[in-house]
Amino acid sequence: MRTPLILFFAVLVFLSATLSSGSVGRQLTPAPPPLTSLPASVLDAELKSARGRSFKISEYSGKVLVINLWAAWVIPSRLETPTLVKLQAQFWSQGVRVIGLSTENPDESTKEVRDWVRHYRIQYRIGWATPAVATTLFQGREILPQTYVVSRTGRVVRRFVGFNYEVSQGLVKEAIQEALAEKPNLPLPE
């Protein structure tokens, strides 16, 4: 009985020393500051659309945007999509546009993404994030899904990482309402 216990602790000490020694001498990279607005590299990137014609996020200037990073194989993405479909329908007339960007390889996932659009009856823009766009929006947290709510002025109102059926829908809705209520900085009359 005593030998297995000693062996267990010896292995534990060995693993601890091995794992911690890998970080000696390495510098930690600080996390990037959170995005307060979408950079030009995201706004002006040429994005492939599931419906054919490519597009740029900058084409939606002046709209409240809900930008969703997702992948068909991610179960929370499957749970979130019906919520985004409802939000698009509810807020369309107020100038809100949902954009779904798959993080999958477009050459390998075209059929699956188009099936996704049909299955969920998606009326909003679906396309693929380029690797550079995905990296910028992930901000070091490569978790799916992720959703950004961006005001008409381009300010990132809120970023959501992950999806919780009971909580997320209400929080995204609140962020959309905040974005809609934001007044642009108008020049003062002379």
Buried (B, 14 or more C-beta within 10 A) or exposed (E): EEEEEEEEEEEEEEEEEEEEEEEEEEEEEEEEEEBEEBEEEBBEBEBBBBEEEEBEBEEBEEBBBBBBBBBBEBEBBBBBBBBBBEBBEEBEEEBBBBBBBBBBEBEEBBEEBEEBBEEBEBEBBBBBBBEEBBBBBBBEEEEBBBBBBBBBBBBBBBBBBBBEEEEBBEBBBEBBBBBBEBEEEEEEEE
